[in-house]
Amino acid sequence: MPEIELDVRYLDPPEPMERAIDALDRLKPEDTLRMLIHREPHPLYQMLRESGYTYKVEQQPDYTYVILIRLRPPPAG
C-alpha cells in the first residue's frame, strides 16, 4: 500500500493544517498519509474523526509526532 509523506514540522499555523487537508484530498483508499509534525494537531484529529479517517499517532525520541492517516474502510455487509 502506497505511503505519502508530508513533513510539516516547524511550519506556522495554519499551514500544517492546510497542507494536511490538501494531501487528504488526494488520498486514495489504499494510501497511507504519513505526516510529520512537531506538536500534536488536536484540531486535525477532530476533523479526521468527523470526516471518515482513521489515524495512529507515535511520538519519536526527538519529539516529532508521526501520524499515520488512512481512509476508514466502509462497513462490511
N, C-alpha and C positions, 0 to 999 in steps of 0.2 A: 504494500500500500504506500503510495507516494507521500512524502513528508515535505511540507513547505516551511521554511524557516523565516521568521520575522523577528528581527533584532531591533527593539525599540528602547533599549537601555539608555538612560540619561537624556532622552528627549523630553522637552517641556510639554505639559498638558496644553491642549487636548490632542497633540499629535499622536501619542501612542494609541489612544482610543480610535482616532480617525484611521490610522494605518491598519489597526486590527479589523475594523469594520470593512475596509476595502478588501483585505485578504479574505475575510469570511465570505464576502460576496462572490469570490472566485473559487471557493472551496467546493470540491466535488464530493459526493457521498463516500468515495473510497479514500479521500485525502485526510491527512492529519496536519493541522497547523501547529507548529512548534514555535511558541512565542517566548522571547527572552526579554525580561523587564527587571528593573532594579527595585521595584516596590510592588506590593500586591495591588492589583487593579480591581478593587471591590465593585465599582460600578460596572465593569466589564463582566464580572461573574454574574451579576443580576441580569444583565442583558442576555448573556448566553443561556441561562436557565429559562428565561421567558421566550427565547427565540428558537428553541429546539436543538441546542447543542449540549454535548457532554464535555467535561474538562477534568483534567487531573493536574494538580499543582505540586511541584517539587522545588524546595529551596536548596540551592547549591552552597557549598562551603564559602564561596565568595559573595554570598547574599543575593545572587541573581535568582530570580524566580523563573522556572521553566514551566510553561503552561501548555499542555497538550490538549488541543481542541479538535473535536470531531462532530459531525452531524449526528444527532440522535437517530438510531435506527427506527424505522416505523414499527408500530406494534405488530406482533405476529397474529395471524388469524384473520 
